[in-house]
Amino acid sequence: MTQYMLSVNHTGPYPDPTTDEAQAMFAATGAFNDKLMASGQWVFGGGLLPLDTSTSVDGTGDDVLVTDGVFSESKEYLGGFWVIEAADLDEALKLGAEGSKACGQAVVVRPFASE
């Protein structure tokens, strides 16, 4: 089986977790996670906190530079991801569509490079 990353591209502000809409999304995403685990396709997954909680580390120079956040001008940002195992791209795309429906956001499906 091939491993794929299903990345969730959020658009707009980080969802308020106290709303009924967000709670429904969390429940649907949890059910999708349970399905992946039961089928043996789950490798790893998780949601990410808002961009303003991030820290950038640049160790490419002589000194390590640590700065607050990622200041993206993009309309999309990585909100979470799954790493799954699927027989082929068609199966990964089907699971990506299910994940997208569950979390209410677009999902990008990318295979991992083979070693």
Jmol script that loads the backbone (N, CA, C; Angstrom):
load data "model"
ATOM      1  N   MET A   1       0.838  -1.190   0.000  1.00  0.00           N
ATOM      2  CA  MET A   1       0.000   0.000   0.000  1.00  0.00           C
ATOM      3  C   MET A   1       0.878   1.247   0.000  1.00  0.00           C
ATOM      4  N   THR A   2       0.380   2.287  -0.593  1.00  0.00           N
ATOM      5  CA  THR A   2       1.080   3.570  -0.656  1.00  0.00           C
ATOM      6  C   THR A   2       0.537   4.497   0.419  1.00  0.00           C
ATOM      7  N   GLN A   3       1.408   5.295   0.997  1.00  0.00           N
ATOM      8  CA  GLN A   3       0.962   6.294   1.964  1.00  0.00           C
ATOM      9  C   GLN A   3       0.698   7.614   1.250  1.00  0.00           C
ATOM     10  N   TYR A   4      -0.367   8.265   1.676  1.00  0.00           N
ATOM     11  CA  TYR A   4      -0.775   9.562   1.135  1.00  0.00           C
ATOM     12  C   TYR A   4      -1.003  10.531   2.281  1.00  0.00           C
ATOM     13  N   MET A   5      -0.734  11.806   2.028  1.00  0.00           N
ATOM     14  CA  MET A   5      -1.114  12.840   2.976  1.00  0.00           C
ATOM     15  C   MET A   5      -2.358  13.524   2.443  1.00  0.00           C
ATOM     16  N   LEU A   6      -3.367  13.586   3.274  1.00  0.00           N
ATOM     17  CA  LEU A   6      -4.582  14.334   2.962  1.00  0.00           C
ATOM     18  C   LEU A   6      -4.497  15.611   3.787  1.00  0.00           C
ATOM     19  N   SER A   7      -4.173  16.726   3.150  1.00  0.00           N
ATOM     20  CA  SER A   7      -4.011  17.971   3.895  1.00  0.00           C
ATOM     21  C   SER A   7      -5.260  18.830   3.761  1.00  0.00           C
ATOM     22  N   VAL A   8      -5.688  19.391   4.876  1.00  0.00           N
ATOM     23  CA  VAL A   8      -6.903  20.196   4.938  1.00  0.00           C
ATOM     24  C   VAL A   8      -6.518  21.652   4.765  1.00  0.00           C
ATOM     25  N   ASN A   9      -7.007  22.266   3.695  1.00  0.00           N
ATOM     26  CA  ASN A   9      -6.724  23.671   3.425  1.00  0.00           C
ATOM     27  C   ASN A   9      -7.876  24.527   3.906  1.00  0.00           C
ATOM     28  N   HIS A  10      -7.682  25.176   5.044  1.00  0.00           N
ATOM     29  CA  HIS A  10      -8.706  26.074   5.562  1.00  0.00           C
ATOM     30  C   HIS A  10      -8.673  27.386   4.792  1.00  0.00           C
ATOM     31  N   THR A  11      -9.823  27.965   4.629  1.00  0.00           N
ATOM     32  CA  THR A  11      -9.940  29.307   4.082  1.00  0.00           C
ATOM     33  C   THR A  11     -10.731  30.123   5.091  1.00  0.00           C
ATOM     34  N   GLY A  12     -10.400  31.370   5.211  1.00  0.00           N
ATOM     35  CA  GLY A  12     -11.097  32.218   6.169  1.00  0.00           C
ATOM     36  C   GLY A  12     -10.526  32.064   7.554  1.00  0.00           C
ATOM     37  N   PRO A  13     -11.193  32.658   8.535  1.00  0.00           N
ATOM     38  CA  PRO A  13     -10.669  32.628   9.901  1.00  0.00           C
ATOM     39  C   PRO A  13     -10.728  31.236  10.515  1.00  0.00           C
ATOM     40  N   TYR A  14      -9.909  31.035  11.521  1.00  0.00           N
ATOM     41  CA  TYR A  14      -9.908  29.779  12.271  1.00  0.00           C
ATOM     42  C   TYR A  14     -11.295  29.597  12.885  1.00  0.00           C
ATOM     43  N   PRO A  15     -11.882  28.408  12.768  1.00  0.00           N
ATOM     44  CA  PRO A  15     -13.247  28.217  13.261  1.00  0.00           C
ATOM     45  C   PRO A  15     -13.353  28.358  14.782  1.00  0.00           C
ATOM     46  N   ASP A  16     -14.422  28.979  15.216  1.00  0.00           N
ATOM     47  CA  ASP A  16     -14.702  29.103  16.651  1.00  0.00           C
ATOM     48  C   ASP A  16     -15.210  27.754  17.139  1.00  0.00           C
ATOM     49  N   PRO A  17     -14.426  27.064  17.996  1.00  0.00           N
ATOM     50  CA  PRO A  17     -14.805  25.701  18.403  1.00  0.00           C
ATOM     51  C   PRO A  17     -16.065  25.625  19.263  1.00  0.00           C
ATOM     52  N   THR A  18     -16.573  26.760  19.725  1.00  0.00           N
ATOM     53  CA  THR A  18     -17.758  26.729  20.594  1.00  0.00           C
ATOM     54  C   THR A  18     -19.066  26.745  19.813  1.00  0.00           C
ATOM     55  N   THR A  19     -19.001  26.930  18.498  1.00  0.00           N
ATOM     56  CA  THR A  19     -20.237  27.000  17.717  1.00  0.00           C
ATOM     57  C   THR A  19     -20.785  25.612  17.430  1.00  0.00           C
ATOM     58  N   ASP A  20     -22.096  25.545  17.206  1.00  0.00           N
ATOM     59  CA  ASP A  20     -22.725  24.271  16.840  1.00  0.00           C
ATOM     60  C   ASP A  20     -22.147  23.741  15.534  1.00  0.00           C
ATOM     61  N   GLU A  21     -21.870  24.635  14.593  1.00  0.00           N
ATOM     62  CA  GLU A  21     -21.304  24.236  13.301  1.00  0.00           C
ATOM     63  C   GLU A  21     -19.947  23.559  13.487  1.00  0.00           C
ATOM     64  N   ALA A  22     -19.092  24.152  14.317  1.00  0.00           N
ATOM     65  CA  ALA A  22     -17.776  23.562  14.563  1.00  0.00           C
ATOM     66  C   ALA A  22     -17.907  22.223  15.280  1.00  0.00           C
ATOM     67  N   GLN A  23     -18.811  22.119  16.237  1.00  0.00           N
ATOM     68  CA  GLN A  23     -19.002  20.863  16.954  1.00  0.00           C
ATOM     69  C   GLN A  23     -19.478  19.756  16.016  1.00  0.00           C
ATOM     70  N   ALA A  24     -20.348  20.103  15.058  1.00  0.00           N
ATOM     71  CA  ALA A  24     -20.809  19.123  14.067  1.00  0.00           C
ATOM     72  C   ALA A  24     -19.641  18.678  13.187  1.00  0.00           C
ATOM     73  N   MET A  25     -18.773  19.630  12.802  1.00  0.00           N
ATOM     74  CA  MET A  25     -17.602  19.301  11.990  1.00  0.00           C
ATOM     75  C   MET A  25     -16.662  18.389  12.769  1.00  0.00           C
ATOM     76  N   PHE A  26     -16.434  18.689  14.055  1.00  0.00           N
ATOM     77  CA  PHE A  26     -15.564  17.845  14.878  1.00  0.00           C
ATOM     78  C   PHE A  26     -16.124  16.428  14.985  1.00  0.00           C
ATOM     79  N   ALA A  27     -17.432  16.316  15.150  1.00  0.00           N
ATOM     80  CA  ALA A  27     -18.068  14.993  15.255  1.00  0.00           C
ATOM     81  C   ALA A  27     -17.925  14.220  13.949  1.00  0.00           C
ATOM     82  N   ALA A  28     -18.172  14.889  12.812  1.00  0.00           N
ATOM     83  CA  ALA A  28     -18.058  14.228  11.506  1.00  0.00           C
ATOM     84  C   ALA A  28     -16.615  13.815  11.234  1.00  0.00           C
ATOM     85  N   THR A  29     -15.675  14.673  11.595  1.00  0.00           N
ATOM     86  CA  THR A  29     -14.258  14.359  11.405  1.00  0.00           C
ATOM     87  C   THR A  29     -13.856  13.194  12.305  1.00  0.00           C
ATOM     88  N   GLY A  30     -14.353  13.172  13.529  1.00  0.00           N
ATOM     89  CA  GLY A  30     -14.078  12.056  14.440  1.00  0.00           C
ATOM     90  C   GLY A  30     -14.604  10.738  13.892  1.00  0.00           C
ATOM     91  N   ALA A  31     -15.794  10.772  13.294  1.00  0.00           N
ATOM     92  CA  ALA A  31     -16.357   9.556  12.698  1.00  0.00           C
ATOM     93  C   ALA A  31     -15.503   9.093  11.518  1.00  0.00           C
ATOM     94  N   PHE A  32     -15.011  10.045  10.712  1.00  0.00           N
ATOM     95  CA  PHE A  32     -14.126   9.700   9.592  1.00  0.00           C
ATOM     96  C   PHE A  32     -12.831   9.088  10.125  1.00  0.00           C
ATOM     97  N   ASN A  33     -12.263   9.689  11.174  1.00  0.00           N
ATOM     98  CA  ASN A  33     -11.048   9.130  11.792  1.00  0.00           C
ATOM     99  C   ASN A  33     -11.288   7.695  12.261  1.00  0.00           C
ATOM    100  N   ASP A  34     -12.425   7.469  12.919  1.00  0.00           N
ATOM    101  CA  ASP A  34     -12.760   6.125  13.401  1.00  0.00           C
ATOM    102  C   ASP A  34     -12.850   5.135  12.250  1.00  0.00           C
ATOM    103  N   LYS A  35     -13.426   5.564  11.124  1.00  0.00           N
ATOM    104  CA  LYS A  35     -13.544   4.698   9.945  1.00  0.00           C
ATOM    105  C   LYS A  35     -12.156   4.316   9.426  1.00  0.00           C
ATOM    106  N   LEU A  36     -11.256   5.316   9.327  1.00  0.00           N
ATOM    107  CA  LEU A  36      -9.897   5.039   8.855  1.00  0.00           C
ATOM    108  C   LEU A  36      -9.184   4.061   9.786  1.00  0.00           C
ATOM    109  N   MET A  37      -9.358   4.251  11.083  1.00  0.00           N
ATOM    110  CA  MET A  37      -8.702   3.360  12.053  1.00  0.00           C
ATOM    111  C   MET A  37      -9.255   1.944  11.957  1.00  0.00           C
ATOM    112  N   ALA A  38     -10.571   1.828  11.847  1.00  0.00           N
ATOM    113  CA  ALA A  38     -11.201   0.502  11.771  1.00  0.00           C
ATOM    114  C   ALA A  38     -10.783  -0.253  10.515  1.00  0.00           C
ATOM    115  N   SER A  39     -10.541   0.485   9.420  1.00  0.00           N
ATOM    116  CA  SER A  39     -10.171  -0.160   8.159  1.00  0.00           C
ATOM    117  C   SER A  39      -8.678  -0.461   8.068  1.00  0.00           C
ATOM    118  N   GLY A  40      -7.897   0.046   9.031  1.00  0.00           N
ATOM    119  CA  GLY A  40      -6.453  -0.157   8.992  1.00  0.00           C
ATOM    120  C   GLY A  40      -5.726   0.817   8.088  1.00  0.00           C
ATOM    121  N   GLN A  41      -6.410   1.839   7.598  1.00  0.00           N
ATOM    122  CA  GLN A  41      -5.790   2.806   6.691  1.00  0.00           C
ATOM    123  C   GLN A  41      -5.190   4.006   7.410  1.00  0.00           C
ATOM    124  N   TRP A  42      -5.517   4.167   8.680  1.00  0.00           N
ATOM    125  CA  TRP A  42      -5.007   5.287   9.477  1.00  0.00           C
ATOM    126  C   TRP A  42      -3.534   5.070   9.766  1.00  0.00           C
ATOM    127  N   VAL A  43      -2.704   6.086   9.508  1.00  0.00           N
ATOM    128  CA  VAL A  43      -1.313   6.084   9.930  1.00  0.00           C
ATOM    129  C   VAL A  43      -1.136   7.138  11.014  1.00  0.00           C
ATOM    130  N   PHE A  44      -1.575   8.349  10.724  1.00  0.00           N
ATOM    131  CA  PHE A  44      -1.456   9.452  11.676  1.00  0.00           C
ATOM    132  C   PHE A  44      -2.313  10.599  11.185  1.00  0.00           C
ATOM    133  N   GLY A  45      -2.757  11.432  12.077  1.00  0.00           N
ATOM    134  CA  GLY A  45      -3.503  12.612  11.674  1.00  0.00           C
ATOM    135  C   GLY A  45      -3.666  13.569  12.822  1.00  0.00           C
ATOM    136  N   GLY A  46      -4.025  14.785  12.505  1.00  0.00           N
ATOM    137  CA  GLY A  46      -4.269  15.752  13.556  1.00  0.00           C
ATOM    138  C   GLY A  46      -4.664  17.101  13.005  1.00  0.00           C
ATOM    139  N   GLY A  47      -5.355  17.849  13.836  1.00  0.00           N
ATOM    140  CA  GLY A  47      -5.696  19.222  13.520  1.00  0.00           C
ATOM    141  C   GLY A  47      -4.648  20.154  14.103  1.00  0.00           C
ATOM    142  N   LEU A  48      -4.515  21.310  13.477  1.00  0.00           N
ATOM    143  CA  LEU A  48      -3.523  22.283  13.911  1.00  0.00           C
ATOM    144  C   LEU A  48      -4.207  23.513  14.507  1.00  0.00           C
ATOM    145  N   LEU A  49      -3.568  24.116  15.499  1.00  0.00           N
ATOM    146  CA  LEU A  49      -4.069  25.351  16.082  1.00  0.00           C
ATOM    147  C   LEU A  49      -3.862  26.505  15.096  1.00  0.00           C
ATOM    148  N   PRO A  50      -4.437  27.683  15.360  1.00  0.00           N
ATOM    149  CA  PRO A  50      -4.332  28.807  14.421  1.00  0.00           C
ATOM    150  C   PRO A  50      -2.884  29.189  14.108  1.00  0.00           C
ATOM    151  N   LEU A  51      -2.703  29.853  12.975  1.00  0.00           N
ATOM    152  CA  LEU A  51      -1.368  30.262  12.532  1.00  0.00           C
ATOM    153  C   LEU A  51      -0.634  31.105  13.567  1.00  0.00           C
ATOM    154  N   ASP A  52      -1.367  31.912  14.342  1.00  0.00           N
ATOM    155  CA  ASP A  52      -0.691  32.789  15.303  1.00  0.00           C
ATOM    156  C   ASP A  52      -0.087  32.033  16.481  1.00  0.00           C
ATOM    157  N   THR A  53      -0.275  30.720  16.547  1.00  0.00           N
ATOM    158  CA  THR A  53       0.357  29.912  17.594  1.00  0.00           C
ATOM    159  C   THR A  53       1.668  29.294  17.117  1.00  0.00           C
ATOM    160  N   SER A  54       2.033  29.541  15.866  1.00  0.00           N
ATOM    161  CA  SER A  54       3.218  28.893  15.298  1.00  0.00           C
ATOM    162  C   SER A  54       4.488  29.708  15.560  1.00  0.00           C
ATOM    163  N   THR A  55       5.612  29.023  15.462  1.00  0.00           N
ATOM    164  CA  THR A  55       6.939  29.623  15.584  1.00  0.00           C
ATOM    165  C   THR A  55       7.778  29.117  14.419  1.00  0.00           C
ATOM    166  N   SER A  56       8.489  30.008  13.761  1.00  0.00           N
ATOM    167  CA  SER A  56       9.367  29.638  12.650  1.00  0.00           C
ATOM    168  C   SER A  56      10.801  29.523  13.144  1.00  0.00           C
ATOM    169  N   VAL A  57      11.480  28.478  12.710  1.00  0.00           N
ATOM    170  CA  VAL A  57      12.882  28.263  13.061  1.00  0.00           C
ATOM    171  C   VAL A  57      13.669  28.143  11.761  1.00  0.00           C
ATOM    172  N   ASP A  58      14.684  29.003  11.599  1.00  0.00           N
ATOM    173  CA  ASP A  58      15.530  28.976  10.401  1.00  0.00           C
ATOM    174  C   ASP A  58      16.958  28.678  10.828  1.00  0.00           C
ATOM    175  N   GLY A  59      17.400  27.471  10.558  1.00  0.00           N
ATOM    176  CA  GLY A  59      18.752  27.055  10.905  1.00  0.00           C
ATOM    177  C   GLY A  59      19.659  26.977   9.696  1.00  0.00           C
ATOM    178  N   THR A  60      19.328  27.695   8.637  1.00  0.00           N
ATOM    179  CA  THR A  60      20.118  27.589   7.410  1.00  0.00           C
ATOM    180  C   THR A  60      21.381  28.440   7.422  1.00  0.00           C
ATOM    181  N   GLY A  61      21.472  29.390   8.332  1.00  0.00           N
ATOM    182  CA  GLY A  61      22.653  30.250   8.403  1.00  0.00           C
ATOM    183  C   GLY A  61      23.562  29.838   9.545  1.00  0.00           C
ATOM    184  N   ASP A  62      24.506  30.724   9.869  1.00  0.00           N
ATOM    185  CA  ASP A  62      25.432  30.455  10.973  1.00  0.00           C
ATOM    186  C   ASP A  62      24.721  30.477  12.313  1.00  0.00           C
ATOM    187  N   ASP A  63      23.698  31.319  12.451  1.00  0.00           N
ATOM    188  CA  ASP A  63      22.915  31.409  13.676  1.00  0.00           C
ATOM    189  C   ASP A  63      21.501  30.905  13.405  1.00  0.00           C
ATOM    190  N   VAL A  64      20.873  30.357  14.436  1.00  0.00           N
ATOM    191  CA  VAL A  64      19.481  29.919  14.330  1.00  0.00           C
ATOM    192  C   VAL A  64      18.593  31.128  14.594  1.00  0.00           C
ATOM    193  N   LEU A  65      17.659  31.384  13.686  1.00  0.00           N
ATOM    194  CA  LEU A  65      16.736  32.503  13.808  1.00  0.00           C
ATOM    195  C   LEU A  65      15.363  31.954  14.177  1.00  0.00           C
ATOM    196  N   VAL A  66      14.827  32.388  15.309  1.00  0.00           N
ATOM    197  CA  VAL A  66      13.510  31.965  15.782  1.00  0.00           C
ATOM    198  C   VAL A  66      12.608  33.184  15.785  1.00  0.00           C
ATOM    199  N   THR A  67      11.471  33.088  15.089  1.00  0.00           N
ATOM    200  CA  THR A  67      10.523  34.204  15.023  1.00  0.00           C
ATOM    201  C   THR A  67       9.114  33.702  15.305  1.00  0.00           C
ATOM    202  N   ASP A  68       8.277  34.585  15.787  1.00  0.00           N
ATOM    203  CA  ASP A  68       6.881  34.248  16.037  1.00  0.00           C
ATOM    204  C   ASP A  68       6.151  34.043  14.727  1.00  0.00           C
ATOM    205  N   GLY A  69       5.311  33.028  14.718  1.00  0.00           N
ATOM    206  CA  GLY A  69       4.318  32.820  13.684  1.00  0.00           C
ATOM    207  C   GLY A  69       4.800  32.603  12.275  1.00  0.00           C
ATOM    208  N   VAL A  70       3.812  32.372  11.472  1.00  0.00           N
ATOM    209  CA  VAL A  70       3.928  32.347  10.021  1.00  0.00           C
ATOM    210  C   VAL A  70       2.989  33.442   9.566  1.00  0.00           C
ATOM    211  N   PHE A  71       3.490  34.372   8.820  1.00  0.00           N
ATOM    212  CA  PHE A  71       2.660  35.488   8.387  1.00  0.00           C
ATOM    213  C   PHE A  71       2.367  35.322   6.910  1.00  0.00           C
ATOM    214  N   SER A  72       1.379  34.513   6.638  1.00  0.00           N
ATOM    215  CA  SER A  72       1.023  34.157   5.276  1.00  0.00           C
ATOM    216  C   SER A  72       0.014  35.146   4.710  1.00  0.00           C
ATOM    217  N   GLU A  73       0.231  35.527   3.475  1.00  0.00           N
ATOM    218  CA  GLU A  73      -0.723  36.386   2.785  1.00  0.00           C
ATOM    219  C   GLU A  73      -1.695  35.562   1.953  1.00  0.00           C
ATOM    220  N   SER A  74      -1.566  34.266   2.028  1.00  0.00           N
ATOM    221  CA  SER A  74      -2.432  33.359   1.278  1.00  0.00           C
ATOM    222  C   SER A  74      -3.819  33.316   1.903  1.00  0.00           C
ATOM    223  N   LYS A  75      -4.806  33.015   1.086  1.00  0.00           N
ATOM    224  CA  LYS A  75      -6.163  32.836   1.585  1.00  0.00           C
ATOM    225  C   LYS A  75      -6.348  31.453   2.196  1.00  0.00           C
ATOM    226  N   GLU A  76      -5.426  30.539   1.915  1.00  0.00           N
ATOM    227  CA  GLU A  76      -5.506  29.176   2.427  1.00  0.00           C
ATOM    228  C   GLU A  76      -4.369  28.931   3.408  1.00  0.00           C
ATOM    229  N   TYR A  77      -4.633  28.097   4.386  1.00  0.00           N
ATOM    230  CA  TYR A  77      -3.586  27.692   5.313  1.00  0.00           C
ATOM    231  C   TYR A  77      -3.850  26.258   5.749  1.00  0.00           C
ATOM    232  N   LEU A  78      -2.779  25.574   6.136  1.00  0.00           N
ATOM    233  CA  LEU A  78      -2.886  24.183   6.555  1.00  0.00           C
ATOM    234  C   LEU A  78      -3.579  24.124   7.903  1.00  0.00           C
ATOM    235  N   GLY A  79      -4.729  23.462   7.932  1.00  0.00           N
ATOM    236  CA  GLY A  79      -5.506  23.377   9.158  1.00  0.00           C
ATOM    237  C   GLY A  79      -5.390  22.035   9.844  1.00  0.00           C
ATOM    238  N   GLY A  80      -4.940  21.031   9.123  1.00  0.00           N
ATOM    239  CA  GLY A  80      -4.798  19.695   9.681  1.00  0.00           C
ATOM    240  C   GLY A  80      -4.465  18.723   8.568  1.00  0.00           C
ATOM    241  N   PHE A  81      -4.309  17.464   8.928  1.00  0.00           N
ATOM    242  CA  PHE A  81      -3.934  16.478   7.916  1.00  0.00           C
ATOM    243  C   PHE A  81      -4.178  15.075   8.426  1.00  0.00           C
ATOM    244  N   TRP A  82      -4.208  14.172   7.479  1.00  0.00           N
ATOM    245  CA  TRP A  82      -4.199  12.742   7.762  1.00  0.00           C
ATOM    246  C   TRP A  82      -3.067  12.130   6.950  1.00  0.00           C
ATOM    247  N   VAL A  83      -2.415  11.136   7.482  1.00  0.00           N
ATOM    248  CA  VAL A  83      -1.535  10.269   6.699  1.00  0.00           C
ATOM    249  C   VAL A  83      -2.245   8.929   6.670  1.00  0.00           C
ATOM    250  N   ILE A  84      -2.512   8.461   5.462  1.00  0.00           N
ATOM    251  CA  ILE A  84      -3.282   7.230   5.285  1.00  0.00           C
ATOM    252  C   ILE A  84      -2.512   6.250   4.422  1.00  0.00           C
ATOM    253  N   GLU A  85      -2.983   5.032   4.399  1.00  0.00           N
ATOM    254  CA  GLU A  85      -2.506   4.035   3.450  1.00  0.00           C
ATOM    255  C   GLU A  85      -3.667   3.685   2.539  1.00  0.00           C
ATOM    256  N   ALA A  86      -3.391   3.668   1.240  1.00  0.00           N
ATOM    257  CA  ALA A  86      -4.416   3.336   0.258  1.00  0.00           C
ATOM    258  C   ALA A  86      -3.800   2.478  -0.835  1.00  0.00           C
ATOM    259  N   ALA A  87      -4.631   1.653  -1.441  1.00  0.00           N
ATOM    260  CA  ALA A  87      -4.162   0.740  -2.488  1.00  0.00           C
ATOM    261  C   ALA A  87      -3.660   1.502  -3.710  1.00  0.00           C
ATOM    262  N   ASP A  88      -4.304   2.642  -4.015  1.00  0.00           N
ATOM    263  CA  ASP A  88      -3.933   3.411  -5.200  1.00  0.00           C
ATOM    264  C   ASP A  88      -4.497   4.831  -5.072  1.00  0.00           C
ATOM    265  N   LEU A  89      -4.187   5.661  -6.059  1.00  0.00           N
ATOM    266  CA  LEU A  89      -4.627   7.055  -6.039  1.00  0.00           C
ATOM    267  C   LEU A  89      -6.148   7.173  -6.028  1.00  0.00           C
ATOM    268  N   ASP A  90      -6.831   6.317  -6.762  1.00  0.00           N
ATOM    269  CA  ASP A  90      -8.294   6.382  -6.786  1.00  0.00           C
ATOM    270  C   ASP A  90      -8.886   6.190  -5.391  1.00  0.00           C
ATOM    271  N   GLU A  91      -8.357   5.231  -4.645  1.00  0.00           N
ATOM    272  CA  GLU A  91      -8.849   5.008  -3.292  1.00  0.00           C
ATOM    273  C   GLU A  91      -8.506   6.198  -2.390  1.00  0.00           C
ATOM    274  N   ALA A  92      -7.302   6.755  -2.550  1.00  0.00           N
ATOM    275  CA  ALA A  92      -6.899   7.921  -1.755  1.00  0.00           C
ATOM    276  C   ALA A  92      -7.790   9.121  -2.067  1.00  0.00           C
ATOM    277  N   LEU A  93      -8.140   9.306  -3.332  1.00  0.00           N
ATOM    278  CA  LEU A  93      -9.022  10.414  -3.713  1.00  0.00           C
ATOM    279  C   LEU A  93     -10.418  10.242  -3.117  1.00  0.00           C
ATOM    280  N   LYS A  94     -10.899   9.010  -3.100  1.00  0.00           N
ATOM    281  CA  LYS A  94     -12.211   8.739  -2.496  1.00  0.00           C
ATOM    282  C   LYS A  94     -12.182   9.087  -1.007  1.00  0.00           C
ATOM    283  N   LEU A  95     -11.114   8.671  -0.324  1.00  0.00           N
ATOM    284  CA  LEU A  95     -10.989   8.989   1.094  1.00  0.00           C
ATOM    285  C   LEU A  95     -10.802  10.491   1.307  1.00  0.00           C
ATOM    286  N   GLY A  96     -10.084  11.141   0.396  1.00  0.00           N
ATOM    287  CA  GLY A  96      -9.929  12.592   0.474  1.00  0.00           C
ATOM    288  C   GLY A  96     -11.264  13.305   0.364  1.00  0.00           C
ATOM    289  N   ALA A  97     -12.124  12.815  -0.516  1.00  0.00           N
ATOM    290  CA  ALA A  97     -13.463  13.404  -0.661  1.00  0.00           C
ATOM    291  C   ALA A  97     -14.283  13.216   0.609  1.00  0.00           C
ATOM    292  N   GLU A  98     -14.172  12.033   1.227  1.00  0.00           N
ATOM    293  CA  GLU A  98     -14.884  11.787   2.486  1.00  0.00           C
ATOM    294  C   GLU A  98     -14.353  12.688   3.600  1.00  0.00           C
ATOM    295  N   GLY A  99     -13.041  12.850   3.666  1.00  0.00           N
ATOM    296  CA  GLY A  99     -12.452  13.732   4.663  1.00  0.00           C
ATOM    297  C   GLY A  99     -12.865  15.175   4.454  1.00  0.00           C
ATOM    298  N   SER A 100     -12.922  15.601   3.197  1.00  0.00           N
ATOM    299  CA  SER A 100     -13.350  16.961   2.867  1.00  0.00           C
ATOM    300  C   SER A 100     -14.780  17.215   3.319  1.00  0.00           C
ATOM    301  N   LYS A 101     -15.647  16.260   3.048  1.00  0.00           N
ATOM    302  CA  LYS A 101     -17.042  16.388   3.470  1.00  0.00           C
ATOM    303  C   LYS A 101     -17.139  16.464   4.989  1.00  0.00           C
ATOM    304  N   ALA A 102     -16.350  15.642   5.677  1.00  0.00           N
ATOM    305  CA  ALA A 102     -16.397  15.600   7.140  1.00  0.00           C
ATOM    306  C   ALA A 102     -15.939  16.912   7.762  1.00  0.00           C
ATOM    307  N   CYS A 103     -14.839  17.471   7.254  1.00  0.00           N
ATOM    308  CA  CYS A 103     -14.279  18.667   7.892  1.00  0.00           C
ATOM    309  C   CYS A 103     -14.761  19.972   7.266  1.00  0.00           C
ATOM    310  N   GLY A 104     -15.471  19.877   6.156  1.00  0.00           N
ATOM    311  CA  GLY A 104     -16.035  21.076   5.545  1.00  0.00           C
ATOM    312  C   GLY A 104     -15.023  21.976   4.854  1.00  0.00           C
ATOM    313  N   GLN A 105     -13.901  21.423   4.465  1.00  0.00           N
ATOM    314  CA  GLN A 105     -12.856  22.191   3.781  1.00  0.00           C
ATOM    315  C   GLN A 105     -12.287  21.358   2.638  1.00  0.00           C
ATOM    316  N   ALA A 106     -11.599  22.028   1.724  1.00  0.00           N
ATOM    317  CA  ALA A 106     -10.932  21.319   0.642  1.00  0.00           C
ATOM    318  C   ALA A 106      -9.794  20.476   1.201  1.00  0.00           C
ATOM    319  N   VAL A 107      -9.529  19.345   0.558  1.00  0.00           N
ATOM    320  CA  VAL A 107      -8.446  18.448   0.964  1.00  0.00           C
ATOM    321  C   VAL A 107      -7.552  18.199  -0.248  1.00  0.00           C
ATOM    322  N   VAL A 108      -6.252  18.310  -0.046  1.00  0.00           N
ATOM    323  CA  VAL A 108      -5.267  18.015  -1.080  1.00  0.00           C
ATOM    324  C   VAL A 108      -4.703  16.624  -0.825  1.00  0.00           C
ATOM    325  N   VAL A 109      -4.678  15.782  -1.834  1.00  0.00           N
ATOM    326  CA  VAL A 109      -4.181  14.405  -1.725  1.00  0.00           C
ATOM    327  C   VAL A 109      -2.818  14.343  -2.403  1.00  0.00           C
ATOM    328  N   ARG A 110      -1.800  13.943  -1.630  1.00  0.00           N
ATOM    329  CA  ARG A 110      -0.437  13.825  -2.190  1.00  0.00           C
ATOM    330  C   ARG A 110       0.209  12.534  -1.723  1.00  0.00           C
ATOM    331  N   PRO A 111       0.778  11.775  -2.664  1.00  0.00           N
ATOM    332  CA  PRO A 111       1.491  10.564  -2.261  1.00  0.00           C
ATOM    333  C   PRO A 111       2.850  10.934  -1.668  1.00  0.00           C
ATOM    334  N   PHE A 112       3.322  10.085  -0.741  1.00  0.00           N
ATOM    335  CA  PHE A 112       4.654  10.248  -0.221  1.00  0.00           C
ATOM    336  C   PHE A 112       5.644   9.685  -1.235  1.00  0.00           C
ATOM    337  N   ALA A 113       6.834  10.284  -1.270  1.00  0.00           N
ATOM    338  CA  ALA A 113       7.895   9.775  -2.132  1.00  0.00           C
ATOM    339  C   ALA A 113       8.325   8.413  -1.612  1.00  0.00           C
ATOM    340  N   SER A 114       8.577   7.483  -2.523  1.00  0.00           N
ATOM    341  CA  SER A 114       9.067   6.177  -2.089  1.00  0.00           C
ATOM    342  C   SER A 114      10.533   6.323  -1.708  1.00  0.00           C
ATOM    343  N   GLU A 115      10.961   5.459  -0.802  1.00  0.00           N
ATOM    344  CA  GLU A 115      12.339   5.573  -0.294  1.00  0.00           C
ATOM    345  C   GLU A 115      13.342   5.039  -1.246  1.00  0.00           C
TER     346      GLU A 115
END
end "model"
wireframe off; spacefill off
backbone 0.3
color backbone group
